[in-house]
Amino acid sequence: MKDLEWKDEYLLGLPAIDLQHQRIFDCFANIAREGLTKCDNWLADSSFIQLVDSLQQHFALEESMMRSLCYPEIARHTEEHRQFHAELHALAQKSIGTVGGVSHQMIRVFQRWLQKHIMVSDRHYADFFSSSAHKNLGKK
C-alpha cells in the first residue's frame, strides 16, 4: 500500500488541486485497505462512493480551470478523465461488494492513474497555468 501514499512530489503548486489529489489518494488507500482485508465490504463500498464523488468534483474543477485558461490539451485531458472513470466503474463492478473485496488489478489501476496522470498529464497543465499566469501579470 506504500504506492498509494501521498508524496510531496505529487504537488502541482495549485492548492485546490493539490488538496483534492491528497483526498483522492486517501480514498484509494481506504478502498485498498478495506477491500483487501475485510470480508464485509460495506466500508469499501462507501469509500468507493466517496471516491467517485471526489473524482467528479476534481475533474469538474480541473476542466473548468482548463477552459478558463484556454488550455490547448483540454480534449485529451478530458478524455483521460472519461477513460479512467469508465475503467474504474468496470473494475468496481467486478470487485466491490464481492467476497475478497477490491482486486489487486484495481489497486494497480489506481497506482498507475495516481502516479502517471498526476506526474505527467496534470503536471503539463500546471506548467501551462503557471506560464499563463506569468504572461498575464506582465500585461497589467
Residue pairs with C-beta under 8 A, 6 or more apart in sequence:
1 29
1 32
1 33
3 111
3 115
4 25
4 28
4 29
4 32
4 107
4 110
4 111
4 114
5 25
5 29
6 21
6 22
6 25
6 26
9 119
10 18
10 21
10 25
10 114
10 115
10 118
10 119
11 18
12 18
12 21
12 118
12 122
12 123
12 126
13 126
13 130
14 65
14 126
14 129
16 61
17 58
17 61
17 62
17 65
17 122
17 126
20 54
20 57
20 58
20 61
21 58
21 118
21 122
23 54
24 51
24 54
24 55
24 58
24 114
25 114
27 47
27 50
27 51
27 54
28 51
28 110
28 114
30 43
30 44
30 47
30 50
31 44
31 47
31 48
31 51
31 102
31 106
31 110
32 102
32 107
32 110
34 41
34 43
34 44
34 47
34 101
34 102
35 41
35 44
35 47
35 95
35 96
35 101
35 102
35 106
36 101
36 102
36 104
36 107
37 101
38 44
38 101
39 99
39 100
39 101
41 96
41 97
41 98
41 101
44 96
44 101
44 102
45 96
45 97
48 92
48 96
51 88
52 88
55 84
55 85
55 88
59 78
59 81
59 85
62 77
62 81
62 122
62 125
63 74
63 77
63 78
63 81
65 71
65 125
65 129
66 74
66 77
66 78
66 125
67 74
69 128
69 129
69 132
71 77
71 125
71 128
71 129
72 128
73 124
73 125
73 128
76 121
77 121
77 124
77 125
80 117
80 121
84 113
84 117
87 109
88 106
88 109
91 103
91 105
91 106
91 109
92 106
94 103
95 101
95 102
95 103
95 105
95 106
96 102
